[in-house]
Amino acid sequence: MRGLLLAATAAASIAGFAAGCLLTQAGAQPAPPPVAGDPPPPGGPAGWRMGPHPGGPGWHHQAMMHRARTFGLLYHVDDRQLTGPEVQKIAEAFLLWNGNRTWKVVEVAAGPDGKIGFAFGTADGSVIARFTMDSKTGRVTRVG
């Protein structure tokens, strides 16, 4: 009787392990490509994710946690005390970050209201767009 129970337990364990392996392999397979005329998958068009979205519940918390994971080592001060040359570096870095090596940062000047104005221009000096950056918060605003 004892041997029979031991054999049954071993068989059930092996069967459970094999079933788990098969389910894991079945779950890892990619979905088949859609065929013309098939109804769209549930949850919206392809590429949409279910879950928190801008304006939905939990979105702000998710965005805050993403920033915390990404830049958790940096402390953000209340007053950044940005200067004209620093704003120019930030604007140039923005252009590089987006792969634009033809535009230049021109007309960098501090204003009386604590905002530093700058413009993006072409190599010949014509202005494409004008912005201001708050020297305290670093907030960028397009002005022209």
C-alpha positions in Angstrom: 0.0 0.0 0.0 2.8 2.3 0.9 4.6 1.6 -2.3 1.5 2.2 -4.3 1.0 5.7 -2.7 4.7 6.5 -3.3 4.4 5.5 -6.9 1.1 7.5 -7.4 2.7 10.6 -5.7 5.7 10.3 -8.0 3.5 9.9 -11.1 1.4 12.9 -10.1 4.5 15.0 -9.5 6.0 14.1 -12.8 2.7 14.7 -14.6 2.3 18.1 -12.9 5.9 19.1 -13.8 5.4 18.0 -17.4 2.1 20.0 -17.7 3.8 23.1 -16.2 6.6 22.8 -18.8 4.1 22.4 -21.6 2.0 25.4 -20.4 5.1 27.5 -20.1 6.2 26.7 -23.6 2.8 27.2 -25.0 2.6 30.7 -23.3 5.9 31.7 -24.8 4.9 31.3 -28.4 4.2 34.5 -30.3 0.6 35.3 -31.5 0.0 34.3 -35.1 -0.1 37.3 -37.6 -3.6 38.7 -38.2 -5.4 37.6 -41.3 -7.3 40.1 -43.4 -11.0 40.1 -42.3 -10.3 38.9 -38.7 -11.9 41.0 -36.0 -9.5 43.3 -34.1 -8.0 41.9 -30.9 -9.8 42.9 -27.7 -8.5 46.1 -26.0 -8.3 48.3 -29.1 -6.2 48.6 -32.2 -2.8 46.9 -32.4 -0.1 48.7 -30.4 -2.4 49.9 -27.6 -1.8 48.8 -24.1 -4.3 48.2 -21.5 -3.7 49.9 -18.2 -3.3 53.4 -16.9 -3.3 56.0 -19.6 -3.0 59.8 -19.5 -6.0 61.1 -17.7 -7.0 57.7 -16.4 -6.8 56.5 -12.8 -3.3 55.6 -11.6 -1.5 57.3 -14.5 0.2 60.0 -12.4 1.4 57.4 -10.0 2.8 55.3 -12.8 4.5 58.3 -14.4 6.0 59.3 -11.1 7.4 55.8 -10.5 8.9 55.7 -14.0 10.7 59.0 -13.3 11.9 57.8 -9.9 13.3 54.6 -11.4 15.0 56.5 -14.3 16.5 59.4 -12.4 16.4 58.2 -8.9 19.9 59.4 -8.2 19.3 63.0 -9.0 17.9 65.5 -6.5 15.8 68.3 -8.1 16.4 71.6 -6.3 13.6 74.3 -6.1 15.7 77.0 -7.7 18.0 75.8 -10.5 19.7 79.3 -10.9 20.2 78.8 -14.6 22.4 81.2 -16.5 22.5 82.1 -20.2 25.4 79.8 -21.2 23.7 76.9 -19.2 20.4 77.4 -21.1 22.4 77.4 -24.4 24.0 74.1 -23.4 20.6 72.6 -22.5 19.1 73.8 -25.8 22.0 72.4 -27.8 21.8 69.1 -25.9 18.1 69.0 -26.8 18.9 69.3 -30.5 21.6 66.6 -30.3 19.3 64.4 -28.3 16.8 64.6 -31.2 19.5 64.0 -33.8 19.4 67.5 -35.3 22.9 68.7 -36.1 22.0 71.4 -38.6 20.1 73.9 -36.4 22.0 76.2 -34.0 21.0 77.9 -30.7 21.1 81.7 -31.3 20.1 84.9 -29.6 20.5 83.8 -26.0 19.6 86.7 -23.7 18.4 87.0 -20.1 15.2 88.9 -19.5 14.2 91.1 -16.5 11.5 88.6 -15.5 14.0 85.8 -14.7 13.4 84.1 -18.0 16.2 83.5 -20.5 15.2 83.8 -24.2 16.8 81.8 -27.0 16.0 80.8 -30.5 16.7 77.9 -32.9 18.2 79.0 -36.1 19.8 77.7 -39.3 23.5 77.9 -40.1 22.9 81.2 -42.1 21.3 82.8 -39.0 17.6 82.8 -39.9 15.4 82.1 -36.9 13.1 79.0 -36.9 11.5 79.3 -33.5 11.9 81.4 -30.3 11.6 80.1 -26.7 12.1 81.2 -23.1 13.3 79.1 -20.2 12.6 80.0 -16.6 15.9 80.3 -14.8 14.3 79.0 -11.6 12.2 76.0 -12.8 13.8 75.2 -16.2 10.3 75.3 -17.8 10.5 76.0 -21.5 7.8 78.1 -23.3 7.6 78.7 -27.0 7.1 82.4 -27.7 7.4 82.6 -31.5 
